[in-house]
Amino acid sequence: MQLTLEFGGGLELLCESVKIHSVNVDPQAGEEKLTMKDLLAWVRVNLIKERPEMFMKGDSVRPGVLVLVNDCDWELSGQLDTTLEEKDVIVFISTLHGG
């Protein structure tokens, strides 16, 4: 499944400073659908190059990371259970900044 992932607010630093990633992610074996939970596990293994604890806590993103699926807050679409479709755009933005 072709997806576009965007990282902002400093999260791109965890992905070798690349903000936009065009990726191809397949559902897990035996599954027909790809969920955000599956995608986050894939991102942790394949894109995050350093300090994954700054992006994820357990199976989800850390508090303070805004997640948008096709410009819609993932909290409105089911968070980890959100089903992804071909060509979806997922944006991760850190709302936490040092001072």
Gaussian input, Z-matrix of N, CA and C with variables (Angstrom, degrees):
# hf/3-21g

backbone

0 1
 N
 C     1     B1
 C     2     B2     1     A1
 N     3     B3     2     A2     1     D1
 C     4     B4     3     A3     2     D2
 C     5     B5     4     A4     3     D3
 N     6     B6     5     A5     4     D4
 C     7     B7     6     A6     5     D5
 C     8     B8     7     A7     6     D6
 N     9     B9     8     A8     7     D7
 C    10    B10     9     A9     8     D8
 C    11    B11    10    A10     9     D9
 N    12    B12    11    A11    10    D10
 C    13    B13    12    A12    11    D11
 C    14    B14    13    A13    12    D12
 N    15    B15    14    A14    13    D13
 C    16    B16    15    A15    14    D14
 C    17    B17    16    A16    15    D15
 N    18    B18    17    A17    16    D16
 C    19    B19    18    A18    17    D17
 C    20    B20    19    A19    18    D18
 N    21    B21    20    A20    19    D19
 C    22    B22    21    A21    20    D20
 C    23    B23    22    A22    21    D21
 N    24    B24    23    A23    22    D22
 C    25    B25    24    A24    23    D23
 C    26    B26    25    A25    24    D24
 N    27    B27    26    A26    25    D25
 C    28    B28    27    A27    26    D26
 C    29    B29    28    A28    27    D27
 N    30    B30    29    A29    28    D28
 C    31    B31    30    A30    29    D29
 C    32    B32    31    A31    30    D30
 N    33    B33    32    A32    31    D31
 C    34    B34    33    A33    32    D32
 C    35    B35    34    A34    33    D33
 N    36    B36    35    A35    34    D34
 C    37    B37    36    A36    35    D35
 C    38    B38    37    A37    36    D36
 N    39    B39    38    A38    37    D37
 C    40    B40    39    A39    38    D38
 C    41    B41    40    A40    39    D39
 N    42    B42    41    A41    40    D40
 C    43    B43    42    A42    41    D41
 C    44    B44    43    A43    42    D42
 N    45    B45    44    A44    43    D43
 C    46    B46    45    A45    44    D44
 C    47    B47    46    A46    45    D45
 N    48    B48    47    A47    46    D46
 C    49    B49    48    A48    47    D47
 C    50    B50    49    A49    48    D48
 N    51    B51    50    A50    49    D49
 C    52    B52    51    A51    50    D50
 C    53    B53    52    A52    51    D51
 N    54    B54    53    A53    52    D52
 C    55    B55    54    A54    53    D53
 C    56    B56    55    A55    54    D54
 N    57    B57    56    A56    55    D55
 C    58    B58    57    A57    56    D56
 C    59    B59    58    A58    57    D57
 N    60    B60    59    A59    58    D58
 C    61    B61    60    A60    59    D59
 C    62    B62    61    A61    60    D60
 N    63    B63    62    A62    61    D61
 C    64    B64    63    A63    62    D62
 C    65    B65    64    A64    63    D63
 N    66    B66    65    A65    64    D64
 C    67    B67    66    A66    65    D65
 C    68    B68    67    A67    66    D66
 N    69    B69    68    A68    67    D67
 C    70    B70    69    A69    68    D68
 C    71    B71    70    A70    69    D69
 N    72    B72    71    A71    70    D70
 C    73    B73    72    A72    71    D71
 C    74    B74    73    A73    72    D72
 N    75    B75    74    A74    73    D73
 C    76    B76    75    A75    74    D74
 C    77    B77    76    A76    75    D75
 N    78    B78    77    A77    76    D76
 C    79    B79    78    A78    77    D77
 C    80    B80    79    A79    78    D78
 N    81    B81    80    A80    79    D79
 C    82    B82    81    A81    80    D80
 C    83    B83    82    A82    81    D81
 N    84    B84    83    A83    82    D82
 C    85    B85    84    A84    83    D83
 C    86    B86    85    A85    84    D84
 N    87    B87    86    A86    85    D85
 C    88    B88    87    A87    86    D86
 C    89    B89    88    A88    87    D87
 N    90    B90    89    A89    88    D88
 C    91    B91    90    A90    89    D89
 C    92    B92    91    A91    90    D90
 N    93    B93    92    A92    91    D91
 C    94    B94    93    A93    92    D92
 C    95    B95    94    A94    93    D93
 N    96    B96    95    A95    94    D94
 C    97    B97    96    A96    95    D95
 C    98    B98    97    A97    96    D96
 N    99    B99    98    A98    97    D97
 C   100   B100    99    A99    98    D98
 C   101   B101   100   A100    99    D99
 N   102   B102   101   A101   100   D100
 C   103   B103   102   A102   101   D101
 C   104   B104   103   A103   102   D102
 N   105   B105   104   A104   103   D103
 C   106   B106   105   A105   104   D104
 C   107   B107   106   A106   105   D105
 N   108   B108   107   A107   106   D106
 C   109   B109   108   A108   107   D107
 C   110   B110   109   A109   108   D108
 N   111   B111   110   A110   109   D109
 C   112   B112   111   A111   110   D110
 C   113   B113   112   A112   111   D111
 N   114   B114   113   A113   112   D112
 C   115   B115   114   A114   113   D113
 C   116   B116   115   A115   114   D114
 N   117   B117   116   A116   115   D115
 C   118   B118   117   A117   116   D116
 C   119   B119   118   A118   117   D117
 N   120   B120   119   A119   118   D118
 C   121   B121   120   A120   119   D119
 C   122   B122   121   A121   120   D120
 N   123   B123   122   A122   121   D121
 C   124   B124   123   A123   122   D122
 C   125   B125   124   A124   123   D123
 N   126   B126   125   A125   124   D124
 C   127   B127   126   A126   125   D125
 C   128   B128   127   A127   126   D126
 N   129   B129   128   A128   127   D127
 C   130   B130   129   A129   128   D128
 C   131   B131   130   A130   129   D129
 N   132   B132   131   A131   130   D130
 C   133   B133   132   A132   131   D131
 C   134   B134   133   A133   132   D132
 N   135   B135   134   A134   133   D133
 C   136   B136   135   A135   134   D134
 C   137   B137   136   A136   135   D135
 N   138   B138   137   A137   136   D136
 C   139   B139   138   A138   137   D137
 C   140   B140   139   A139   138   D138
 N   141   B141   140   A140   139   D139
 C   142   B142   141   A141   140   D140
 C   143   B143   142   A142   141   D141
 N   144   B144   143   A143   142   D142
 C   145   B145   144   A144   143   D143
 C   146   B146   145   A145   144   D144
 N   147   B147   146   A146   145   D145
 C   148   B148   147   A147   146   D146
 C   149   B149   148   A148   147   D147
 N   150   B150   149   A149   148   D148
 C   151   B151   150   A150   149   D149
 C   152   B152   151   A151   150   D150
 N   153   B153   152   A152   151   D151
 C   154   B154   153   A153   152   D152
 C   155   B155   154   A154   153   D153
 N   156   B156   155   A155   154   D154
 C   157   B157   156   A156   155   D155
 C   158   B158   157   A157   156   D156
 N   159   B159   158   A158   157   D157
 C   160   B160   159   A159   158   D158
 C   161   B161   160   A160   159   D159
 N   162   B162   161   A161   160   D160
 C   163   B163   162   A162   161   D161
 C   164   B164   163   A163   162   D162
 N   165   B165   164   A164   163   D163
 C   166   B166   165   A165   164   D164
 C   167   B167   166   A166   165   D165
 N   168   B168   167   A167   166   D166
 C   169   B169   168   A168   167   D167
 C   170   B170   169   A169   168   D168
 N   171   B171   170   A170   169   D169
 C   172   B172   171   A171   170   D170
 C   173   B173   172   A172   171   D171
 N   174   B174   173   A173   172   D172
 C   175   B175   174   A174   173   D173
 C   176   B176   175   A175   174   D174
 N   177   B177   176   A176   175   D175
 C   178   B178   177   A177   176   D176
 C   179   B179   178   A178   177   D177
 N   180   B180   179   A179   178   D178
 C   181   B181   180   A180   179   D179
 C   182   B182   181   A181   180   D180
 N   183   B183   182   A182   181   D181
 C   184   B184   183   A183   182   D182
 C   185   B185   184   A184   183   D183
 N   186   B186   185   A185   184   D184
 C   187   B187   186   A186   185   D185
 C   188   B188   187   A187   186   D186
 N   189   B189   188   A188   187   D187
 C   190   B190   189   A189   188   D188
 C   191   B191   190   A190   189   D189
 N   192   B192   191   A191   190   D190
 C   193   B193   192   A192   191   D191
 C   194   B194   193   A193   192   D192
 N   195   B195   194   A194   193   D193
 C   196   B196   195   A195   194   D194
 C   197   B197   196   A196   195   D195
 N   198   B198   197   A197   196   D196
 C   199   B199   198   A198   197   D197
 C   200   B200   199   A199   198   D198
 N   201   B201   200   A200   199   D199
 C   202   B202   201   A201   200   D200
 C   203   B203   202   A202   201   D201
 N   204   B204   203   A203   202   D202
 C   205   B205   204   A204   203   D203
 C   206   B206   205   A205   204   D204
 N   207   B207   206   A206   205   D205
 C   208   B208   207   A207   206   D206
 C   209   B209   208   A208   207   D207
 N   210   B210   209   A209   208   D208
 C   211   B211   210   A210   209   D209
 C   212   B212   211   A211   210   D210
 N   213   B213   212   A212   211   D211
 C   214   B214   213   A213   212   D212
 C   215   B215   214   A214   213   D213
 N   216   B216   215   A215   214   D214
 C   217   B217   216   A216   215   D215
 C   218   B218   217   A217   216   D216
 N   219   B219   218   A218   217   D217
 C   220   B220   219   A219   218   D218
 C   221   B221   220   A220   219   D219
 N   222   B222   221   A221   220   D220
 C   223   B223   222   A222   221   D221
 C   224   B224   223   A223   222   D222
 N   225   B225   224   A224   223   D223
 C   226   B226   225   A225   224   D224
 C   227   B227   226   A226   225   D225
 N   228   B228   227   A227   226   D226
 C   229   B229   228   A228   227   D227
 C   230   B230   229   A229   228   D228
 N   231   B231   230   A230   229   D229
 C   232   B232   231   A231   230   D230
 C   233   B233   232   A232   231   D231
 N   234   B234   233   A233   232   D232
 C   235   B235   234   A234   233   D233
 C   236   B236   235   A235   234   D234
 N   237   B237   236   A236   235   D235
 C   238   B238   237   A237   236   D236
 C   239   B239   238   A238   237   D237
 N   240   B240   239   A239   238   D238
 C   241   B241   240   A240   239   D239
 C   242   B242   241   A241   240   D240
 N   243   B243   242   A242   241   D241
 C   244   B244   243   A243   242   D242
 C   245   B245   244   A244   243   D243
 N   246   B246   245   A245   244   D244
 C   247   B247   246   A246   245   D245
 C   248   B248   247   A247   246   D246
 N   249   B249   248   A248   247   D247
 C   250   B250   249   A249   248   D248
 C   251   B251   250   A250   249   D249
 N   252   B252   251   A251   250   D250
 C   253   B253   252   A252   251   D251
 C   254   B254   253   A253   252   D252
 N   255   B255   254   A254   253   D253
 C   256   B256   255   A255   254   D254
 C   257   B257   256   A256   255   D255
 N   258   B258   257   A257   256   D256
 C   259   B259   258   A258   257   D257
 C   260   B260   259   A259   258   D258
 N   261   B261   260   A260   259   D259
 C   262   B262   261   A261   260   D260
 C   263   B263   262   A262   261   D261
 N   264   B264   263   A263   262   D262
 C   265   B265   264   A264   263   D263
 C   266   B266   265   A265   264   D264
 N   267   B267   266   A266   265   D265
 C   268   B268   267   A267   266   D266
 C   269   B269   268   A268   267   D267
 N   270   B270   269   A269   268   D268
 C   271   B271   270   A270   269   D269
 C   272   B272   271   A271   270   D270
 N   273   B273   272   A272   271   D271
 C   274   B274   273   A273   272   D272
 C   275   B275   274   A274   273   D273
 N   276   B276   275   A275   274   D274
 C   277   B277   276   A276   275   D275
 C   278   B278   277   A277   276   D276
 N   279   B279   278   A278   277   D277
 C   280   B280   279   A279   278   D278
 C   281   B281   280   A280   279   D279
 N   282   B282   281   A281   280   D280
 C   283   B283   282   A282   281   D281
 C   284   B284   283   A283   282   D282
 N   285   B285   284   A284   283   D283
 C   286   B286   285   A285   284   D284
 C   287   B287   286   A286   285   D285
 N   288   B288   287   A287   286   D286
 C   289   B289   288   A288   287   D287
 C   290   B290   289   A289   288   D288
 N   291   B291   290   A290   289   D289
 C   292   B292   291   A291   290   D290
 C   293   B293   292   A292   291   D291
 N   294   B294   293   A293   292   D292
 C   295   B295   294   A294   293   D293
 C   296   B296   295   A295   294   D294

   B1=1.4418
   B2=1.5300
   B3=1.3216
   B4=1.4652
   B5=1.5271
   B6=1.3352
   B7=1.4606
   B8=1.5274
   B9=1.3297
   B10=1.4584
   B11=1.5214
   B12=1.3265
   B13=1.4620
   B14=1.5150
   B15=1.3317
   B16=1.4581
   B17=1.5239
   B18=1.3205
   B19=1.4574
   B20=1.5221
   B21=1.3412
   B22=1.4537
   B23=1.5083
   B24=1.3201
   B25=1.4587
   B26=1.5186
   B27=1.3321
   B28=1.4615
   B29=1.5132
   B30=1.3349
   B31=1.4669
   B32=1.5281
   B33=1.3308
   B34=1.4624
   B35=1.5317
   B36=1.3284
   B37=1.4678
   B38=1.5280
   B39=1.3301
   B40=1.4665
   B41=1.5258
   B42=1.3452
   B43=1.4739
   B44=1.5237
   B45=1.3169
   B46=1.4637
   B47=1.5260
   B48=1.3398
   B49=1.4691
   B50=1.5298
   B51=1.3276
   B52=1.4668
   B53=1.5252
   B54=1.3385
   B55=1.4609
   B56=1.5276
   B57=1.3239
   B58=1.4604
   B59=1.5246
   B60=1.3238
   B61=1.4637
   B62=1.5305
   B63=1.3281
   B64=1.4696
   B65=1.5185
   B66=1.3290
   B67=1.4711
   B68=1.5214
   B69=1.3166
   B70=1.4512
   B71=1.5263
   B72=1.3264
   B73=1.4693
   B74=1.5253
   B75=1.3177
   B76=1.4573
   B77=1.5291
   B78=1.3378
   B79=1.4748
   B80=1.5256
   B81=1.3176
   B82=1.4558
   B83=1.5177
   B84=1.3273
   B85=1.4650
   B86=1.5316
   B87=1.3193
   B88=1.4569
   B89=1.5211
   B90=1.3181
   B91=1.4643
   B92=1.5234
   B93=1.3268
   B94=1.4614
   B95=1.5130
   B96=1.3331
   B97=1.4624
   B98=1.5205
   B99=1.3210
   B100=1.4556
   B101=1.5260
   B102=1.3185
   B103=1.4611
   B104=1.5258
   B105=1.3097
   B106=1.4660
   B107=1.5224
   B108=1.3239
   B109=1.4657
   B110=1.5291
   B111=1.3351
   B112=1.4685
   B113=1.5282
   B114=1.3368
   B115=1.4651
   B116=1.5243
   B117=1.3178
   B118=1.4675
   B119=1.5228
   B120=1.3236
   B121=1.4687
   B122=1.5231
   B123=1.3265
   B124=1.4719
   B125=1.5315
   B126=1.3264
   B127=1.4679
   B128=1.5243
   B129=1.3250
   B130=1.4646
   B131=1.5341
   B132=1.3234
   B133=1.4694
   B134=1.5296
   B135=1.3329
   B136=1.4618
   B137=1.5247
   B138=1.3267
   B139=1.4655
   B140=1.5180
   B141=1.3207
   B142=1.4668
   B143=1.5231
   B144=1.3245
   B145=1.4611
   B146=1.5249
   B147=1.3301
   B148=1.4608
   B149=1.5191
   B150=1.3117
   B151=1.4630
   B152=1.5348
   B153=1.3250
   B154=1.4712
   B155=1.5285
   B156=1.3368
   B157=1.4672
   B158=1.5278
   B159=1.3344
   B160=1.4642
   B161=1.5348
   B162=1.3306
   B163=1.4554
   B164=1.5264
   B165=1.3247
   B166=1.4576
   B167=1.5194
   B168=1.3199
   B169=1.4597
   B170=1.5183
   B171=1.3273
   B172=1.4622
   B173=1.5169
   B174=1.3354
   B175=1.4674
   B176=1.5269
   B177=1.3185
   B178=1.4604
   B179=1.5290
   B180=1.3223
   B181=1.4605
   B182=1.5247
   B183=1.3108
   B184=1.4637
   B185=1.5294
   B186=1.3194
   B187=1.4693
   B188=1.5275
   B189=1.3126
   B190=1.4615
   B191=1.5130
   B192=1.3372
   B193=1.4661
   B194=1.5279
   B195=1.3297
   B196=1.4585
   B197=1.5270
   B198=1.3280
   B199=1.4620
   B200=1.5313
   B201=1.3286
   B202=1.4595
   B203=1.5183
   B204=1.3249
   B205=1.4654
   B206=1.5192
   B207=1.3283
   B208=1.4687
   B209=1.5314
   B210=1.3297
   B211=1.4685
   B212=1.5224
   B213=1.3204
   B214=1.4638
   B215=1.5285
   B216=1.3260
   B217=1.4642
   B218=1.5239
   B219=1.3264
   B220=1.4715
   B221=1.5107
   B222=1.3271
   B223=1.4639
   B224=1.5320
   B225=1.3294
   B226=1.4653
   B227=1.5249
   B228=1.3447
   B229=1.4725
   B230=1.5315
   B231=1.3359
   B232=1.4546
   B233=1.5202
   B234=1.3188
   B235=1.4686
   B236=1.5280
   B237=1.3272
   B238=1.4610
   B239=1.5230
   B240=1.3278
   B241=1.4594
   B242=1.5231
   B243=1.3319
   B244=1.4615
   B245=1.5242
   B246=1.3226
   B247=1.4657
   B248=1.5248
   B249=1.3253
   B250=1.4600
   B251=1.5180
   B252=1.3350
   B253=1.4534
   B254=1.5212
   B255=1.3228
   B256=1.4591
   B257=1.5263
   B258=1.3337
   B259=1.4778
   B260=1.5272
   B261=1.3321
   B262=1.4586
   B263=1.5241
   B264=1.3371
   B265=1.4627
   B266=1.5225
   B267=1.3254
   B268=1.4652
   B269=1.5231
   B270=1.3364
   B271=1.4589
   B272=1.5310
   B273=1.3245
   B274=1.4579
   B275=1.5258
   B276=1.3288
   B277=1.4555
   B278=1.5191
   B279=1.3315
   B280=1.4643
   B281=1.5204
   B282=1.3265
   B283=1.4713
   B284=1.5216
   B285=1.3456
   B286=1.4492
   B287=1.5217
   B288=1.3165
   B289=1.4564
   B290=1.5265
   B291=1.2942
   B292=1.4656
   B293=1.5132
   B294=1.2977
   B295=1.4734
   B296=1.4976
   A1=108.52
   A2=116.22
   A3=121.78
   A4=109.75
   A5=116.47
   A6=122.55
   A7=109.11
   A8=115.68
   A9=120.97
   A10=107.28
   A11=116.11
   A12=122.16
   A13=108.75
   A14=116.15
   A15=121.36
   A16=109.29
   A17=115.66
   A18=122.16
   A19=108.61
   A20=116.99
   A21=120.83
   A22=112.28
   A23=115.77
   A24=121.74
   A25=113.14
   A26=116.59
   A27=120.74
   A28=113.74
   A29=118.04
   A30=120.74
   A31=112.23
   A32=116.31
   A33=119.08
   A34=111.66
   A35=116.89
   A36=120.69
   A37=111.78
   A38=116.76
   A39=121.05
   A40=111.65
   A41=115.74
   A42=121.99
   A43=110.23
   A44=116.05
   A45=122.41
   A46=112.26
   A47=116.90
   A48=124.85
   A49=114.04
   A50=117.52
   A51=121.47
   A52=107.87
   A53=116.35
   A54=119.98
   A55=113.64
   A56=117.61
   A57=120.99
   A58=109.46
   A59=115.55
   A60=122.43
   A61=108.77
   A62=116.78
   A63=121.58
   A64=105.71
   A65=115.93
   A66=119.94
   A67=110.49
   A68=114.68
   A69=121.94
   A70=107.01
   A71=116.81
   A72=122.29
   A73=108.51
   A74=115.87
   A75=120.53
   A76=110.41
   A77=117.49
   A78=119.87
   A79=110.17
   A80=116.59
   A81=120.57
   A82=109.91
   A83=115.64
   A84=121.22
   A85=110.57
   A86=115.59
   A87=120.37
   A88=113.68
   A89=117.45
   A90=121.54
   A91=109.87
   A92=116.10
   A93=120.34
   A94=111.66
   A95=116.77
   A96=121.20
   A97=110.89
   A98=114.97
   A99=121.65
   A100=107.57
   A101=117.21
   A102=121.34
   A103=110.01
   A104=115.61
   A105=120.31
   A106=110.75
   A107=117.56
   A108=120.02
   A109=110.06
   A110=116.75
   A111=121.33
   A112=110.54
   A113=115.90
   A114=119.79
   A115=110.99
   A116=117.68
   A117=120.03
   A118=111.31
   A119=117.26
   A120=120.03
   A121=110.01
   A122=117.24
   A123=121.85
   A124=110.67
   A125=116.34
   A126=120.69
   A127=110.56
   A128=117.51
   A129=121.29
   A130=110.54
   A131=116.85
   A132=121.30
   A133=112.35
   A134=117.32
   A135=120.88
   A136=116.65
   A137=118.83
   A138=119.53
   A139=114.66
   A140=117.59
   A141=120.33
   A142=108.39
   A143=115.46
   A144=120.30
   A145=112.92
   A146=116.75
   A147=119.58
   A148=110.05
   A149=115.81
   A150=124.21
   A151=114.33
   A152=117.57
   A153=119.37
   A154=112.81
   A155=116.77
   A156=119.79
   A157=112.29
   A158=117.50
   A159=120.73
   A160=111.51
   A161=116.24
   A162=121.38
   A163=112.05
   A164=116.41
   A165=120.26
   A166=112.69
   A167=114.39
   A168=122.70
   A169=105.71
   A170=116.49
   A171=120.26
   A172=109.79
   A173=116.70
   A174=121.35
   A175=113.08
   A176=117.39
   A177=120.70
   A178=110.65
   A179=115.92
   A180=119.77
   A181=109.18
   A182=115.88
   A183=120.76
   A184=110.21
   A185=116.68
   A186=118.66
   A187=108.57
   A188=116.90
   A189=120.58
   A190=113.19
   A191=117.47
   A192=120.88
   A193=107.58
   A194=115.43
   A195=121.69
   A196=108.02
   A197=116.58
   A198=121.60
   A199=108.24
   A200=114.94
   A201=121.19
   A202=109.06
   A203=116.32
   A204=122.08
   A205=106.25
   A206=115.63
   A207=121.03
   A208=110.84
   A209=115.76
   A210=124.38
   A211=114.75
   A212=117.91
   A213=122.28
   A214=109.03
   A215=116.68
   A216=121.60
   A217=109.05
   A218=116.13
   A219=119.52
   A220=112.50
   A221=118.29
   A222=121.08
   A223=110.69
   A224=117.04
   A225=121.33
   A226=112.10
   A227=116.22
   A228=118.82
   A229=113.51
   A230=117.66
   A231=119.10
   A232=115.89
   A233=118.11
   A234=123.30
   A235=111.82
   A236=118.71
   A237=121.97
   A238=112.81
   A239=117.45
   A240=121.40
   A241=113.23
   A242=117.39
   A243=121.39
   A244=109.64
   A245=116.76
   A246=121.72
   A247=108.76
   A248=115.53
   A249=121.02
   A250=110.40
   A251=114.53
   A252=121.03
   A253=109.72
   A254=115.52
   A255=122.49
   A256=110.63
   A257=115.65
   A258=124.51
   A259=113.95
   A260=118.99
   A261=120.73
   A262=109.77
   A263=114.82
   A264=121.79
   A265=107.23
   A266=116.15
   A267=121.50
   A268=107.61
   A269=115.64
   A270=121.81
   A271=109.02
   A272=115.53
   A273=122.61
   A274=107.54
   A275=117.38
   A276=121.68
   A277=109.37
   A278=115.87
   A279=119.80
   A280=108.13
   A281=115.42
   A282=119.91
   A283=110.47
   A284=116.84
   A285=121.45
   A286=109.88
   A287=115.62
   A288=119.99
   A289=108.96
   A290=115.16
   A291=119.33
   A292=111.44
   A293=115.49
   A294=116.88
   A295=111.18
   D1=123.69
   D2=-179.11
   D3=-80.61
   D4=124.66
   D5=179.94
   D6=-132.96
   D7=155.63
   D8=171.81
   D9=-114.08
   D10=124.99
   D11=178.66
   D12=-113.13
   D13=131.32
   D14=178.71
   D15=-122.49
   D16=136.09
   D17=179.99
   D18=-120.13
   D19=132.07
   D20=-178.83
   D21=-143.86
   D22=177.42
   D23=178.48
   D24=67.61
   D25=22.86
   D26=-179.94
   D27=105.38
   D28=-17.01
   D29=-179.23
   D30=-65.93
   D31=-24.25
   D32=179.20
   D33=-62.41
   D34=-23.17
   D35=178.87
   D36=-65.14
   D37=-23.52
   D38=178.18
   D39=-79.58
   D40=-12.76
   D41=-177.61
   D42=-117.63
   D43=44.75
   D44=179.12
   D45=56.46
   D46=35.30
   D47=177.17
   D48=62.14
   D49=22.95
   D50=175.48
   D51=-98.05
   D52=121.18
   D53=-175.70
   D54=-82.79
   D55=-37.56
   D56=-173.88
   D57=-119.05
   D58=129.49
   D59=-178.96
   D60=-126.50
   D61=124.90
   D62=169.93
   D63=-95.61
   D64=117.38
   D65=-173.31
   D66=-127.22
   D67=159.79
   D68=174.57
   D69=-120.93
   D70=112.10
   D71=-175.70
   D72=-122.06
   D73=127.54
   D74=179.05
   D75=-97.73
   D76=148.05
   D77=174.37
   D78=-59.65
   D79=156.23
   D80=178.72
   D81=-64.36
   D82=156.23
   D83=-178.40
   D84=-53.38
   D85=131.13
   D86=178.46
   D87=85.62
   D88=-4.25
   D89=-179.64
   D90=-107.00
   D91=142.64
   D92=177.02
   D93=-92.13
   D94=-28.44
   D95=-174.88
   D96=-110.92
   D97=151.48
   D98=173.84
   D99=-104.71
   D100=125.42
   D101=179.81
   D102=-107.24
   D103=167.67
   D104=177.07
   D105=-61.38
   D106=-34.57
   D107=178.02
   D108=-60.67
   D109=-43.84
   D110=177.51
   D111=-63.29
   D112=-43.23
   D113=-178.59
   D114=-63.32
   D115=-43.51
   D116=-179.45
   D117=-62.11
   D118=-39.29
   D119=176.36
   D120=-62.85
   D121=-40.35
   D122=178.54
   D123=-65.17
   D124=-44.09
   D125=179.50
   D126=-60.72
   D127=-43.24
   D128=-179.15
   D129=-58.31
   D130=-41.56
   D131=-176.87
   D132=-79.93
   D133=-39.17
   D134=-168.64
   D135=-103.03
   D136=-24.91
   D137=-175.76
   D138=-114.20
   D139=-39.00
   D140=-177.08
   D141=-72.75
   D142=116.90
   D143=-175.43
   D144=-97.70
   D145=-19.85
   D146=179.13
   D147=-153.21
   D148=151.48
   D149=175.60
   D150=47.92
   D151=59.07
   D152=-179.81
   D153=-60.38
   D154=-22.70
   D155=178.75
   D156=-65.88
   D157=-16.78
   D158=177.01
   D159=-79.47
   D160=-15.01
   D161=-178.43
   D162=-109.37
   D163=-40.10
   D164=-174.53
   D165=-123.18
   D166=150.74
   D167=172.49
   D168=-134.67
   D169=111.08
   D170=-173.58
   D171=68.75
   D172=-129.73
   D173=-179.50
   D174=-93.93
   D175=-0.78
   D176=-174.63
   D177=-121.41
   D178=179.48
   D179=175.60
   D180=-77.47
   D181=157.79
   D182=177.91
   D183=-67.35
   D184=153.25
   D185=171.14
   D186=-57.41
   D187=139.35
   D188=-178.50
   D189=98.15
   D190=-2.16
   D191=175.01
   D192=-104.33
   D193=115.66
   D194=177.85
   D195=-83.18
   D196=131.17
   D197=179.97
   D198=-119.12
   D199=125.14
   D200=177.29
   D201=-118.51
   D202=133.02
   D203=174.15
   D204=-113.98
   D205=112.07
   D206=-175.39
   D207=52.83
   D208=47.86
   D209=177.87
   D210=66.27
   D211=14.54
   D212=177.76
   D213=-115.50
   D214=132.09
   D215=178.90
   D216=-57.15
   D217=128.52
   D218=-175.81
   D219=-65.27
   D220=-16.74
   D221=177.28
   D222=-66.73
   D223=-21.46
   D224=178.77
   D225=-88.38
   D226=-13.00
   D227=-175.55
   D228=-115.35
   D229=7.00
   D230=174.97
   D231=112.37
   D232=5.90
   D233=179.36
   D234=49.89
   D235=-118.14
   D236=-175.41
   D237=-62.80
   D238=-25.01
   D239=-178.61
   D240=-88.49
   D241=-0.19
   D242=179.11
   D243=-58.01
   D244=126.47
   D245=178.17
   D246=-87.48
   D247=129.32
   D248=-179.54
   D249=-95.24
   D250=152.51
   D251=179.17
   D252=-127.51
   D253=163.19
   D254=179.85
   D255=-50.31
   D256=134.38
   D257=175.59
   D258=71.36
   D259=13.48
   D260=174.96
   D261=-63.56
   D262=152.52
   D263=176.64
   D264=-115.73
   D265=121.18
   D266=-179.12
   D267=-115.46
   D268=126.26
   D269=-177.36
   D270=-116.31
   D271=133.02
   D272=176.59
   D273=-117.64
   D274=121.49
   D275=-178.98
   D276=-129.01
   D277=126.79
   D278=175.36
   D279=-80.19
   D280=129.73
   D281=177.85
   D282=-98.76
   D283=1.51
   D284=-178.96
   D285=-102.33
   D286=127.41
   D287=-178.94
   D288=-134.71
   D289=146.05
   D290=176.41
   D291=-73.66
   D292=169.19
   D293=-178.70
   D294=-143.40

